[in-house]
Amino acid sequence: MYIVGDEEIEAVTKVLREGTLFRYGIGGECDRFEQRYAEYLGVRHFALAASGSNALAAAMIAVGLGPGDEVLIPAHTYMATATSVLAVGAIPVIVDIDESITISPKAVEAAIGPRTRAVVPVHMWGAAADMDAIMDIAERRNLIVIEDACQGVGGGYKGKKFGAIGHIGAFSFNYYKNMTSGEGGGVAVNDDRLAKRAQGAIDPCHFYWSGRDDDEKPFAGNGARATELMGAMLNVQLDRLDGVVEKMRAEKKRILAGTASLDNLGMKPAPMNSPDHDCATQVMYTLPSAEAASRFVEIFPSVIAGRTGRHTYTEWDQVLIGAGAAHPAMNPYLMPQNAECRKTYSKDMCAGSLDILNRTVMIATNPKHGDAEIDAMIHNIGVAARVVLGGLSPEEAELREVEAVDAQKFDISSGPREAVATDTRA
């Protein structure tokens, strides 16, 4: 969560005072947000859900995934990408990422098997997956593309918004996202039939509120409706979204420009598939070794991508132990329909991904950062890099960084600037 102010408080308070907490027949905030966000994304339909996990599962239900199907997912993503596949009875197949920290198109192509039916590119940490390559593979190999934009709210790829590029897209609006209602999510899609199925997955009683549809029969499932409180807050957050992302993009560009000389030391910006359109929530650098990355984050408060908890497949306990459901009869790993699917996992199965992740450091941007804070970040990134990669003492690194940037801009008498705290988006 970046900014929540009086506008959100007033919008939520209005819903409470009027007693219009339920979206059907009483309130209008959810409907209004769905219409506005669909227009923002450039799609025909958007359906709100209670969480990003609900949204991913609803998208998979909508396109008809189920037992007997394999779904390719990246080795680095929040574990809901994997558990949503299991929720529909299909089997997740984990494939490598590349240095962009998103799914590798080469790994996708190599991993396609006779049971592979879909691929889930994830715009991880708000950075774009290589959607041109993914969509090309999907077209040639007859795959469904479920675009996981849960961490990419407000971002895009080559001028198109995340979630509007694949066959169907899923979003999260939880506390850690660029636009939040505390929890929340939704499905974006152009196809009218898939939209009805997604709505039915999110709310199996949808026909009760909006009328039966002779063209699309209802099916049972767990409800995941959004409340009017969520819709009210999201309508205000949507008004803020572009401004928030624009500030983070400007900060990221400024940091990358200010640290460009560190490339010579071996601290290289992680490659970006669409640098002018991503969310810019993180500035990511690839270092020569895991040891160098560990030393860097000890000096400059930042995060190693491979140490962000349930975002890496080695921490997906339910997947690794084959616990795909609470009841054995519902466990996709035990279903006869999945007998020919690939279901073997190990913690070293994507060693290339682990190497990249453990060498990648992430420095969070924030729309609240001012010029002085950004200058301090640039300065201290340089100092840390010169200590770790240049073999200098902190004092030597401090002096060298001042000389390299602009001796008039920094006061070296006080030592390194106070570091700006960093975080990660869940």
Kinemage of the C-alpha trace (Angstrom):
@kinemage 1
@onewidth
@group {chain A} dominant
@subgroup {mainchain}
@vectorlist {calphas} color= white
{ca met a 1} P 0.000 0.000 0.000
{ca tyr a 2} L 1.403 3.371 -1.000
{ca ile a 3} L -1.243 6.031 -0.464
{ca val a 4} L -4.593 5.895 1.332
{ca gly a 5} L -6.124 9.229 2.237
{ca asp a 6} L -9.281 11.117 3.056
{ca glu a 7} L -10.866 10.235 -0.299
{ca glu a 8} L -10.770 6.517 0.496
{ca ile a 9} L -12.050 7.137 4.016
{ca glu a 10} L -14.949 9.202 2.687
{ca ala a 11} L -15.835 6.621 0.020
{ca val a 12} L -15.872 3.720 2.483
{ca thr a 13} L -17.716 5.776 5.109
{ca lys a 14} L -20.424 6.642 2.576
{ca val a 15} L -21.047 2.942 1.907
{ca leu a 16} L -21.226 2.228 5.645
{ca arg a 17} L -23.545 5.119 6.408
{ca glu a 18} L -25.897 4.223 3.590
{ca gly a 19} L -25.810 0.527 4.507
{ca thr a 20} L -25.086 -0.495 0.911
{ca leu a 21} L -22.397 -3.098 1.612
{ca phe a 22} L -23.777 -5.751 -0.769
{ca arg a 23} L -23.096 -5.251 -4.450
{ca tyr a 24} L -26.252 -6.733 -5.968
{ca gly a 25} L -29.382 -4.627 -5.976
{ca ile a 26} L -28.176 -2.242 -3.257
{ca gly a 27} L -24.762 -0.825 -4.084
{ca gly a 28} L -23.081 0.296 -7.260
{ca glu a 29} L -19.406 0.704 -6.395
{ca cys a 30} L -18.335 -2.749 -7.612
{ca asp a 31} L -20.212 -2.366 -10.894
{ca arg a 32} L -18.728 1.075 -11.405
{ca phe a 33} L -15.200 -0.131 -10.743
{ca glu a 34} L -15.574 -3.119 -13.063
{ca gln a 35} L -16.701 -0.853 -15.882
{ca arg a 36} L -13.999 1.720 -15.244
{ca tyr a 37} L -11.178 -0.797 -14.864
{ca ala a 38} L -12.214 -2.700 -17.991
{ca glu a 39} L -12.026 0.578 -19.892
{ca tyr a 40} L -8.667 1.385 -18.280
{ca leu a 41} L -7.256 -1.972 -19.361
{ca gly a 42} L -8.811 -1.865 -22.805
{ca val a 43} L -10.856 -5.065 -22.392
{ca arg a 44} L -14.567 -5.815 -22.712
{ca his a 45} L -15.064 -7.362 -19.281
{ca phe a 46} L -13.675 -7.186 -15.769
{ca ala a 47} L -15.038 -9.183 -12.829
{ca leu a 48} L -14.098 -8.374 -9.230
{ca ala a 49} L -13.158 -11.184 -6.839
{ca ala a 50} L -12.194 -11.459 -3.187
{ca ser a 51} L -8.469 -12.018 -3.876
{ca gly a 52} L -5.831 -12.526 -6.527
{ca ser a 53} L -5.834 -16.260 -5.783
{ca asn a 54} L -9.590 -16.377 -6.424
{ca ala a 55} L -9.064 -14.452 -9.631
{ca leu a 56} L -6.377 -16.821 -10.931
{ca ala a 57} L -8.498 -19.876 -10.196
{ca ala a 58} L -11.541 -18.226 -11.800
{ca ala a 59} L -9.522 -17.465 -14.941
{ca met a 60} L -8.408 -21.093 -15.146
{ca ile a 61} L -11.948 -22.326 -14.631
{ca ala a 62} L -13.168 -19.914 -17.299
{ca val a 63} L -10.851 -21.312 -19.972
{ca gly a 64} L -11.729 -24.889 -19.052
{ca leu a 65} L -8.555 -26.174 -17.433
{ca gly a 66} L -8.907 -29.294 -15.316
{ca pro a 67} L -7.682 -32.831 -14.640
{ca gly a 68} L -5.433 -34.162 -17.370
{ca asp a 69} L -3.971 -30.739 -18.149
{ca glu a 70} L -0.485 -29.392 -17.458
{ca val a 71} L 0.054 -25.670 -16.925
{ca leu a 72} L 3.507 -24.100 -17.288
{ca ile a 73} L 4.359 -21.617 -14.537
{ca pro a 74} L 7.580 -19.741 -13.656
{ca ala a 75} L 9.950 -20.849 -10.915
{ca his a 76} L 9.631 -17.413 -9.311
{ca thr a 77} L 6.130 -16.161 -8.569
{ca tyr a 78} L 3.878 -16.012 -5.545
{ca met a 79} L 2.767 -19.569 -4.775
{ca ala a 80} L -0.873 -18.745 -5.598
{ca thr a 81} L 0.069 -19.137 -9.271
{ca ala a 82} L 0.804 -22.798 -8.571
{ca thr a 83} L -1.969 -23.485 -6.069
{ca ser a 84} L -4.572 -21.995 -8.421
{ca val a 85} L -3.613 -24.591 -11.015
{ca leu a 86} L -4.142 -27.291 -8.401
{ca ala a 87} L -7.459 -25.731 -7.381
{ca val a 88} L -8.925 -26.607 -10.798
{ca gly a 89} L -7.486 -30.137 -10.770
{ca ala a 90} L -4.643 -29.506 -13.209
{ca ile a 91} L -0.901 -29.990 -12.639
{ca pro a 92} L 1.609 -27.113 -12.474
{ca val a 93} L 4.866 -27.680 -14.360
{ca ile a 94} L 7.598 -25.377 -13.092
{ca val a 95} L 9.953 -23.846 -15.667
{ca asp a 96} L 12.943 -21.537 -15.472
{ca ile a 97} L 12.989 -17.766 -15.432
{ca asp a 98} L 15.599 -15.594 -17.136
{ca glu a 99} L 17.468 -12.553 -15.799
{ca ser a 100} L 14.376 -10.367 -16.238
{ca ile a 101} L 13.011 -12.433 -13.284
{ca thr a 102} L 10.084 -13.480 -15.499
{ca ile a 103} L 9.374 -16.765 -17.244
{ca ser a 104} L 11.902 -17.700 -19.922
{ca pro a 105} L 10.313 -18.135 -23.371
{ca lys a 106} L 13.066 -20.627 -24.251
{ca ala a 107} L 12.226 -22.641 -21.149
{ca val a 108} L 8.529 -22.507 -22.031
{ca glu a 109} L 9.153 -23.847 -25.535
{ca ala a 110} L 11.387 -26.618 -24.202
{ca ala a 111} L 8.898 -27.635 -21.491
{ca ile a 112} L 5.840 -28.133 -23.697
{ca gly a 113} L 4.663 -31.727 -23.562
{ca pro a 114} L 1.691 -33.710 -24.859
{ca arg a 115} L -0.409 -32.723 -21.826
{ca thr a 116} L 0.546 -29.036 -21.777
{ca arg a 117} L -2.487 -26.875 -22.329
{ca ala a 118} L -1.640 -23.459 -20.883
{ca val a 119} L 1.145 -21.147 -19.770
{ca val a 120} L 1.026 -18.481 -17.061
{ca pro a 121} L 3.443 -15.587 -17.688
{ca val a 122} L 3.782 -13.531 -14.496
{ca his a 123} L 4.723 -9.852 -14.530
{ca met a 124} L 6.853 -10.390 -11.453
{ca trp a 125} L 7.612 -7.400 -9.211
{ca gly a 126} L 5.771 -5.291 -11.801
{ca ala a 127} L 8.279 -6.087 -14.574
{ca ala a 128} L 6.919 -7.277 -17.904
{ca ala a 129} L 7.260 -10.841 -19.096
{ca asp a 130} L 8.295 -11.216 -22.745
{ca met a 131} L 4.724 -11.300 -24.028
{ca asp a 132} L 5.575 -11.160 -27.743
{ca ala a 133} L 7.604 -14.347 -27.433
{ca ile a 134} L 5.038 -16.021 -25.160
{ca met a 135} L 2.111 -15.212 -27.450
{ca asp a 136} L 4.058 -16.422 -30.480
{ca ile a 137} L 4.788 -19.746 -28.767
{ca ala a 138} L 1.175 -20.031 -27.660
{ca glu a 139} L -0.130 -19.483 -31.165
{ca arg a 140} L 2.275 -21.997 -32.704
{ca arg a 141} L 1.774 -24.633 -30.003
{ca asn a 142} L -1.929 -24.080 -29.332
{ca leu a 143} L -1.574 -22.961 -25.712
{ca ile a 144} L -3.886 -20.828 -23.576
{ca val a 145} L -2.151 -17.782 -22.080
{ca ile a 146} L -3.367 -16.854 -18.590
{ca glu a 147} L -1.686 -13.561 -17.813
{ca asp a 148} L -0.852 -13.227 -14.113
{ca ala a 149} L -0.854 -9.471 -13.558
{ca cys a 150} L -1.331 -9.722 -9.795
{ca gln a 151} L 1.949 -7.884 -9.207
{ca gly a 152} L 1.598 -5.676 -12.267
{ca val a 153} L -1.355 -3.405 -11.508
{ca gly a 154} L -0.970 -0.249 -13.567
{ca gly a 155} L 1.841 -1.591 -15.724
{ca gly a 156} L 2.007 -2.564 -19.354
{ca tyr a 157} L 3.945 -4.102 -22.194
{ca lys a 158} L 4.728 -2.120 -25.327
{ca gly a 159} L 1.744 0.157 -24.818
{ca lys a 160} L -0.808 -2.500 -23.829
{ca lys a 161} L -1.879 -2.922 -20.215
{ca phe a 162} L -0.924 -6.035 -18.295
{ca gly a 163} L -3.806 -8.469 -18.133
{ca ala a 164} L -5.130 -7.440 -21.557
{ca ile a 165} L -2.538 -9.225 -23.704
{ca gly a 166} L -3.108 -12.918 -23.038
{ca his a 167} L -6.342 -14.828 -23.552
{ca ile a 168} L -7.406 -13.936 -20.013
{ca gly a 169} L -5.792 -11.979 -17.160
{ca ala a 170} L -5.885 -12.021 -13.363
{ca phe a 171} L -5.185 -9.252 -10.847
{ca ser a 172} L -4.651 -8.805 -7.115
{ca phe a 173} L -5.543 -5.755 -5.053
{ca asn a 174} L -4.163 -6.862 -1.705
{ca tyr a 175} L -2.302 -4.669 0.750
{ca tyr a 176} L 1.026 -4.885 -1.093
{ca lys a 177} L -0.172 -3.956 -4.558
{ca asn a 178} L -0.035 -0.643 -6.432
{ca met a 179} L -3.797 -0.326 -6.021
{ca thr a 180} L -5.367 -1.867 -2.927
{ca ser a 181} L -8.562 -2.606 -1.082
{ca gly a 182} L -6.727 -4.576 1.590
{ca glu a 183} L -7.582 -7.758 -0.280
{ca gly a 184} L -9.212 -8.199 -3.641
{ca gly a 185} L -8.663 -9.320 -7.190
{ca gly a 186} L -10.326 -9.720 -10.535
{ca val a 187} L -10.416 -11.240 -13.996
{ca ala a 188} L -9.987 -9.334 -17.266
{ca val a 189} L -11.132 -10.841 -20.559
{ca asn a 190} L -12.511 -9.906 -23.965
{ca asp a 191} L -14.389 -13.098 -24.799
{ca asp a 192} L -18.048 -12.858 -23.721
{ca arg a 193} L -18.402 -16.554 -22.890
{ca leu a 194} L -15.204 -16.658 -20.841
{ca ala a 195} L -16.421 -13.585 -18.964
{ca lys a 196} L -19.632 -15.387 -17.986
{ca arg a 197} L -17.680 -18.436 -16.833
{ca ala a 198} L -15.288 -16.274 -14.804
{ca gln a 199} L -18.261 -14.540 -13.153
{ca gly a 200} L -19.782 -17.937 -12.401
{ca ala a 201} L -16.530 -19.145 -10.847
{ca ile a 202} L -16.270 -16.042 -8.667
{ca asp a 203} L -19.949 -16.193 -7.704
{ca pro a 204} L -21.812 -19.458 -8.453
{ca cys a 205} L -25.060 -17.679 -7.558
{ca his a 206} L -24.384 -14.903 -10.053
{ca phe a 207} L -27.343 -16.011 -12.174
{ca tyr a 208} L -29.581 -15.557 -9.137
{ca trp a 209} L -28.728 -11.876 -8.895
{ca ser a 210} L -28.457 -11.059 -12.591
{ca gly a 211} L -30.774 -13.564 -14.300
{ca arg a 212} L -30.324 -17.025 -15.769
{ca asp a 213} L -28.422 -17.387 -19.013
{ca asp a 214} L -29.624 -20.057 -21.411
{ca asp a 215} L -26.329 -19.989 -23.286
{ca glu a 216} L -24.083 -20.717 -20.292
{ca lys a 217} L -25.173 -23.264 -17.709
{ca pro a 218} L -24.311 -22.670 -14.037
{ca phe a 219} L -21.807 -24.810 -12.176
{ca ala a 220} L -20.993 -25.243 -8.494
{ca gly a 221} L -18.034 -23.649 -6.752
{ca asn a 222} L -16.912 -21.581 -3.801
{ca gly a 223} L -18.019 -17.963 -3.798
{ca ala a 224} L -15.480 -15.156 -3.810
{ca arg a 225} L -17.591 -12.018 -4.162
{ca ala a 226} L -16.203 -8.561 -3.568
{ca thr a 227} L -17.979 -6.177 -1.197
{ca glu a 228} L -19.034 -2.622 -1.871
{ca leu a 229} L -16.385 -1.492 0.628
{ca met a 230} L -13.743 -2.928 -1.698
{ca gly a 231} L -15.360 -1.398 -4.758
{ca ala a 232} L -15.584 2.031 -3.127
{ca met a 233} L -11.943 2.009 -2.120
{ca leu a 234} L -10.783 0.737 -5.503
{ca asn a 235} L -12.637 3.494 -7.334
{ca val a 236} L -10.588 6.051 -5.422
{ca gln a 237} L -7.376 4.056 -5.800
{ca leu a 238} L -7.914 3.855 -9.560
{ca asp a 239} L -7.892 7.649 -9.682
{ca arg a 240} L -4.472 7.574 -7.988
{ca leu a 241} L -2.966 4.664 -9.940
{ca asp a 242} L -1.352 6.365 -12.928
{ca gly a 243} L 0.207 9.061 -10.759
{ca val a 244} L 1.684 6.450 -8.412
{ca val a 245} L 3.168 4.407 -11.254
{ca glu a 246} L 4.481 7.478 -13.083
{ca lys a 247} L 6.391 8.575 -9.973
{ca met a 248} L 7.919 5.141 -9.516
{ca arg a 249} L 8.923 4.960 -13.186
{ca ala a 250} L 10.605 8.348 -12.912
{ca glu a 251} L 12.428 7.237 -9.762
{ca lys a 252} L 13.582 3.989 -11.348
{ca lys a 253} L 14.880 5.757 -14.444
{ca arg a 254} L 16.706 8.257 -12.273
{ca ile a 255} L 18.324 5.534 -10.156
{ca leu a 256} L 19.376 3.534 -13.215
{ca ala a 257} L 20.867 6.638 -14.834
{ca gly a 258} L 22.646 7.590 -11.610
{ca thr a 259} L 24.171 4.125 -11.183
{ca ala a 260} L 25.042 3.420 -14.825
{ca ser a 261} L 28.789 3.545 -14.131
{ca leu a 262} L 28.496 0.554 -11.782
{ca asp a 263} L 28.027 -1.705 -14.805
{ca asn a 264} L 31.816 -1.633 -15.171
{ca leu a 265} L 32.103 -3.187 -11.709
{ca gly a 266} L 29.764 -6.039 -12.605
{ca met a 267} L 26.552 -4.636 -11.103
{ca lys a 268} L 24.245 -4.783 -14.090
{ca pro a 269} L 20.608 -3.699 -14.258
{ca ala a 270} L 18.344 -6.685 -14.753
{ca pro a 271} L 17.134 -6.708 -18.381
{ca met a 272} L 13.623 -5.363 -18.933
{ca asn a 273} L 11.226 -6.494 -21.646
{ca ser a 274} L 9.337 -3.187 -21.745
{ca pro a 275} L 11.246 -0.598 -19.683
{ca asp a 276} L 8.941 2.311 -20.475
{ca his a 277} L 5.778 0.515 -19.413
{ca asp a 278} L 6.535 -1.629 -16.363
{ca cys a 279} L 5.358 -0.697 -12.878
{ca ala a 280} L 8.879 0.153 -11.679
{ca thr a 281} L 8.135 -1.039 -8.149
{ca gln a 282} L 11.662 -2.431 -7.930
{ca val a 283} L 15.056 -1.514 -9.346
{ca met a 284} L 16.751 -4.858 -9.911
{ca tyr a 285} L 20.450 -5.519 -10.427
{ca thr a 286} L 22.219 -8.744 -11.327
{ca leu a 287} L 25.508 -9.216 -9.459
{ca pro a 288} L 28.363 -11.587 -10.368
{ca ser a 289} L 27.748 -14.011 -7.490
{ca ala a 290} L 25.395 -14.881 -4.661
{ca glu a 291} L 28.141 -13.960 -2.222
{ca ala a 292} L 28.406 -10.476 -3.729
{ca ala a 293} L 24.632 -10.047 -3.497
{ca ser a 294} L 24.682 -11.090 0.172
{ca arg a 295} L 27.408 -8.597 0.971
{ca phe a 296} L 25.629 -5.836 -0.947
{ca val a 297} L 22.365 -6.153 1.015
{ca glu a 298} L 24.301 -6.105 4.265
{ca ile a 299} L 25.649 -2.667 3.351
{ca phe a 300} L 22.652 -1.240 1.496
{ca pro a 301} L 19.256 -2.282 2.942
{ca ser a 302} L 17.667 -4.161 0.077
{ca val a 303} L 16.391 -7.629 -0.770
{ca ile a 304} L 17.756 -10.617 -2.652
{ca ala a 305} L 15.110 -11.932 -5.051
{ca gly a 306} L 15.739 -15.512 -4.017
{ca arg a 307} L 15.030 -14.685 -0.379
{ca thr a 308} L 11.498 -13.354 -0.639
{ca gly a 309} L 9.683 -16.273 0.951
{ca arg a 310} L 6.893 -17.968 -0.956
{ca his a 311} L 7.843 -16.309 -4.238
{ca thr a 312} L 10.311 -19.071 -5.175
{ca tyr a 313} L 9.279 -22.640 -5.941
{ca thr a 314} L 11.592 -24.109 -3.298
{ca glu a 315} L 9.202 -22.686 -0.670
{ca trp a 316} L 5.980 -24.044 -2.167
{ca asp a 317} L 5.528 -26.812 0.382
{ca gln a 318} L 2.137 -27.988 -0.856
{ca val a 319} L 3.500 -28.454 -4.363
{ca leu a 320} L 6.766 -30.126 -3.369
{ca ile a 321} L 5.034 -32.670 -1.117
{ca gly a 322} L 2.149 -33.304 -3.489
{ca ala a 323} L -0.574 -31.952 -1.184
{ca gly a 324} L -2.822 -30.580 -3.909
{ca ala a 325} L -6.008 -30.674 -1.805
{ca ala a 326} L -7.157 -31.321 1.741
{ca his a 327} L -8.972 -34.565 0.823
{ca pro a 328} L -7.069 -37.315 -1.022
{ca ala a 329} L -9.930 -37.887 -3.449
{ca met a 330} L -9.701 -34.256 -4.534
{ca asn a 331} L -5.904 -34.178 -4.787
{ca pro a 332} L -4.883 -33.593 -8.415
{ca tyr a 333} L -1.617 -35.445 -7.834
{ca leu a 334} L -3.607 -38.606 -7.083
{ca met a 335} L -6.230 -38.274 -9.810
{ca pro a 336} L -6.088 -40.995 -12.516
{ca gln a 337} L -6.690 -38.323 -15.169
{ca asn a 338} L -3.300 -36.830 -14.243
{ca ala a 339} L -1.387 -40.100 -14.331
{ca glu a 340} L 0.512 -39.062 -17.459
{ca cys a 341} L 1.220 -35.514 -16.270
{ca arg a 342} L 4.627 -34.518 -14.937
{ca lys a 343} L 4.370 -34.438 -11.152
{ca thr a 344} L 7.938 -34.824 -9.909
{ca tyr a 345} L 9.554 -31.838 -8.227
{ca ser a 346} L 12.809 -31.214 -6.397
{ca lys a 347} L 14.366 -28.153 -4.816
{ca asp a 348} L 17.199 -28.150 -7.357
{ca met a 349} L 15.065 -28.728 -10.443
{ca cys a 350} L 15.461 -25.131 -11.632
{ca ala a 351} L 19.071 -24.531 -10.605
{ca gly a 352} L 19.527 -21.857 -13.257
{ca ser a 353} L 16.639 -19.863 -11.813
{ca leu a 354} L 18.021 -20.166 -8.284
{ca asp a 355} L 21.404 -18.912 -9.465
{ca ile a 356} L 19.816 -15.848 -11.075
{ca leu a 357} L 17.540 -15.159 -8.094
{ca asn a 358} L 20.348 -15.404 -5.554
{ca arg a 359} L 22.455 -12.951 -7.578
{ca thr a 360} L 19.652 -10.416 -8.071
{ca val a 361} L 19.126 -7.588 -5.596
{ca met a 362} L 15.936 -5.544 -5.520
{ca ile a 363} L 15.637 -1.953 -4.359
{ca ala a 364} L 12.087 -0.713 -3.857
{ca thr a 365} L 10.842 2.556 -5.270
{ca asn a 366} L 8.077 4.534 -3.621
{ca pro a 367} L 5.935 7.423 -4.914
{ca lys a 368} L 6.537 9.181 -1.609
{ca his a 369} L 10.302 9.379 -2.120
{ca gly a 370} L 11.562 12.930 -2.606
{ca asp a 371} L 14.567 14.122 -4.589
{ca ala a 372} L 16.884 14.075 -1.587
{ca glu a 373} L 15.920 10.508 -0.718
{ca ile a 374} L 16.478 9.343 -4.285
{ca asp a 375} L 19.867 11.098 -4.424
{ca ala a 376} L 20.819 9.380 -1.167
{ca met a 377} L 19.784 6.016 -2.578
{ca ile a 378} L 21.866 6.530 -5.716
{ca his a 379} L 24.835 7.568 -3.628
{ca asn a 380} L 24.614 4.667 -1.216
{ca ile a 381} L 24.044 2.101 -3.959
{ca gly a 382} L 27.301 3.312 -5.466
{ca val a 383} L 29.149 3.146 -2.161
{ca ala a 384} L 27.934 -0.396 -1.480
{ca ala a 385} L 28.828 -1.560 -4.982
{ca arg a 386} L 32.344 -0.110 -4.763
{ca val a 387} L 32.929 -1.855 -1.445
{ca val a 388} L 31.570 -5.212 -2.604
{ca leu a 389} L 32.754 -5.269 -6.211
{ca gly a 390} L 35.573 -2.727 -6.235
{ca gly a 391} L 37.418 -3.970 -3.170
{ca leu a 392} L 37.447 -0.541 -1.555
{ca ser a 393} L 37.045 0.315 2.100
{ca pro a 394} L 33.819 2.137 2.992
{ca glu a 395} L 35.777 5.375 3.334
{ca glu a 396} L 37.470 4.947 -0.050
{ca ala a 397} L 34.193 3.968 -1.666
{ca glu a 398} L 32.477 7.005 -0.216
{ca leu a 399} L 35.112 9.330 -1.624
{ca arg a 400} L 35.180 7.582 -5.005
{ca glu a 401} L 31.404 7.766 -5.311
{ca val a 402} L 31.399 11.474 -4.582
{ca glu a 403} L 34.057 12.039 -7.221
{ca ala a 404} L 32.212 9.899 -9.746
{ca val a 405} L 28.886 11.652 -9.407
{ca asp a 406} L 29.268 15.279 -8.437
{ca ala a 407} L 31.426 16.626 -5.624
{ca gln a 408} L 29.029 19.551 -5.156
{ca lys a 409} L 26.017 17.341 -4.535
{ca phe a 410} L 27.148 15.423 -1.470
{ca asp a 411} L 28.620 16.329 1.917
{ca ile a 412} L 31.173 13.585 2.589
{ca ser a 413} L 31.940 14.812 6.098
{ca ser a 414} L 28.941 13.010 7.505
{ca gly a 415} L 29.697 9.650 5.859
{ca pro a 416} L 27.196 7.630 3.869
{ca arg a 417} L 23.682 8.998 3.740
{ca glu a 418} L 20.926 7.508 5.829
{ca ala a 419} L 19.594 4.576 3.887
{ca val a 420} L 16.036 4.569 2.636
{ca ala a 421} L 14.107 1.515 3.783
{ca thr a 422} L 13.125 -0.962 1.113
{ca asp a 423} L 10.336 -3.479 0.928
{ca thr a 424} L 8.916 -6.121 -1.373
{ca arg a 425} L 5.452 -6.460 -2.799
{ca ala a 426} L 3.805 -9.710 -1.721
